[in-house]
Amino acid sequence: MKPVWVIILGWILLVPRVGTAWRGPPEEASFYYGTFPPGFSWGVGSSAYQTEGAWDEDGKGPSIWDAFTHGRKEQVLGGDTADTACDSYYKVQEDIALLKELQVSHYRFSLSWPRLLPTGVRAEQVNKRGIKFYSDFIDALLKSNITPVVTLHHWDLPQMLQVAYGGWQNVSMTRYFSDYADLCFEVFGDRVKHWLTFSDPRTMVEKGYETGLHAPGLRLQGTGLYVAAHHIIKA
C-alpha cells in the first residue's frame, strides 16, 4: 500500500484544490488540470540493443552489451541476452502498425553504432545493409505520418572500440563518434530532423566505468565516471 499513498500525496501536493484560485500564468493552469496544449505531440521510444535482436546478422559487429551479456551471465537478470530481444529487426511493419494503433505522432529510436560501423571506425568499414535497414525504417515511419526522433548512441558502443582503446576512457572516442555522427547525418539527415546525441550518459558512465554493473563492466572507482563523462561531453 505504501506506493499508493506516495502517489496520492504527490497528487495532492501538485494539484491545486478544487475551488481555489489559480495564481500562476493562465497557460500553466491547463497543465495542472490534466489537459495538454493544442499541437502537443505524443510519442513513444525504444533503443536498438533492447529491441532489435539480430545481434550478429547482416554485417553487424558486436557491441559492449553483447560482450557483457554473453560473458557475464551471472550479472544479468536471468542470464538473458538481447540476441533476439523483441526481434524488431524483422518486425518493422508490425511495429509501425502498433505505433499507428497507439496514434502517436513521433517515434524515438536509436541507431546501433556497430550495425552501421561494425568495428566502430568509419574508415575501416561501413555496413551498407545496416544503412539500408534504417533508411527503409525511416521511410516507413514517414509514410505512416510518424516523425522519427533519432538517438545516435544509446549505450551500445562497438566492442572493438572498447577492446582496442578502452572505450570512453580514451579521448579518441570523440573522433570516432564524430565520424559516426557525420555518416548518420549524411545518409539519414535528408529525412530525420530531430536528433539526440547520447541517451542518459550519466547512467552509462557511472554503471559502465565506475560500479561495473553495466557494460563494459569496469570498476575504475574514483576516476572512471569522470574520465568517461569528460570525453562524452567533448563528443
N, C-alpha and C positions, 0 to 999 in steps of 0.2 A: 504493500500500500504506500510506502514512502515515496516512490516516484510520482504517484498520482498527486500526493499533497504538494510536492515540489512544483509540479506543472500548474496546479491550481493557484498556488501562491504567486508564481511568476505572472500568471494571467491577471491576478488581482492588482499586482504592482504596476503592470504595464498599461492596463486598460482603465481609462477614467470611469468612475461610477456613472451609471445611468442618471441623468438629471443634472449632473454637474456641468458647469460652463467650461467650454474648451478655450484655453487662453493662448494656445500656440498659433502658428500660422495656419490659415484655413486649408492650405494644400496638404498639411500633415494630418489634419483631423480624420480624413477619409481612411488613412492607413490604420489608425488606431481602431477604427470600427470595421475592419475586415474587408475593405474594398481596395481595389487597385486602380491606378490612374488609367485614362484612355491610352491605348497603344502599348500597355505593359506587355512584355514578351515572356512567354513561358517556354522553358526548355528543360532538357534532361542531359545527363552526361555519363561518360564512361572513360576507361583508359584502355590502351592497346593490350598491355600484358594481361589485364584482368578479364578481357572478353574475347580476344581474337582467337586464341588457340593457334594451331598450325605453327608451332614454335620453331620447327626446323624445315619447313616446306617452302617451295618456290623461291629458294635462294636466300631465305632469311638466315642471318647469323645469330648466335646465342647472345642473350643479354645477361646482365649480372643476376637478374632474378631467376633465369633459367638455371644458372650455375648454383645459385643459393638453394633453390628448392630441390634440385637433383642431388646436391652434395651434403645438405644438412637437414635431412628429413625430420630429425629429432627436434628441430627448432620451428618446424612448420606444423600448424594445426592439422592433425590427421595425416601428416606426411604427404600432404597434397602438393601438386604442381599445377601450373596453368598450361600444361601441354595441349589440352583441349579447351579448357575453360568453358565459355559459352558457345564456342565454335562459330563465332560471328564472322570469321574469315570466309566461311562457306554459307553464311546465312544473311547476306546483305539485304536481299529483298524481304525476307521475313522480318528483319529488324526495322526496316523502313515502314513496313506495314504496321508494326507495333507503334512506331512514332506517330504515324498518321492516326491511329486509333486513339492515342493519347491527346491528339490535336495540339501538339506543341509546335512552335514556330522555329525553334533553334535546337541544334544538337551539338553538344560539346564532346569531342573525342580527341584522342591523342594519336600522333603518328609514332610508329615504332622505329626508332633510330636504326636498330640493327636489321630491320626489314628493308629499309631503304639503302643503308650502307652496312653491309654485313660485318666489316671489320671496324666500322666507325669512322673510317678515313675516306673522304670523297675521292682523293687522288688514287686510291687503291682499287676501289670497285664501287659501282653504282648498280643496284639491283633493279633492272627495268621492270621485272614482274611486280616488285613492290610498288613502284611508281604507278603502274597500271592499276593495281588493286585500289589504291587510294584515289586515283583520278576517277575511276569508274564509280567509286562510292560517293565522291563529292558530286559528280554529275547526277547520280540517282537521287541524292538529297535535294539538290536544286530543282530537279524535275518534279519533285513532290512538294515544292514550295517550303522546304525546310532549310534554314540558313545554317551552314556549317561554322562552328567555332572550334578552331584547331589549336591544341596544345602541342608544342614541339617536343617537350620532354616530361614524361610522367614516370620517372624513377628507373626506366629500363635502359640503362647505359649499356652500350655494346660491351660484351665481356672481353673482347680483345683489347679495348682501351684500358680496362681495369688491369688485365694481365701485363700489358706492355708498359703502362705508365703510372699505374696506381690510381686510375680513375680521377675523381675530383680532388684528390690530394695533389695533383700535378697541374701546374698553370697551363700546360699545353692543351688541356681540355677546352680552354677558351677559344683557341684557334680552331680546333676540330668541331666545336659546337657552332662556331660562326660559319664554317664551310657547310655544315649540315643544314643550318638555317637558310643560308643562301640558296641551296639546292631546293628546299621546300618552297621558298618564295618564288623561285624561277618556274617551277613546274606546276604549282597549285595557286600561285598568287593572282592569276587572272580571274579566279573564281572564289577564292577564300579572302574575305576582307576583315575577318576578326581572328586575331592570333593571340595566344598566350605563350609565354616562354617556358616557365617551369611550374609544375603543379606542386604546391606545398613543399617548397625547398627546405624549410626548417626541419620538418619530419624526416625528409630524405637524408639530410646530412647528420642529424642527431642520431637517428637509429641505424644509419648505414655506416657511419665512421666514428661514432662516439660510444654507443652502447652495444653495437653489433647485433641488434635484434632484427634488423632488416638487411637486405643485400646492400653492399657486398659482405656484410658481417664483420667489419673491422672494429676493434676496440682500442682506438687511439685516444684514450681519455686525457683530457686537458688540452689537446691540440686538434684532434680530428675534426670536430664540428666546425671550428673557426677557420681552419685552412680550407676545407671544402666550401664553406659558405663564402669565404673571400673570393674564391675562384668562380663560384656561381654568380656572384654579384658582378664580377668582371665580364662574365659571359653574357 
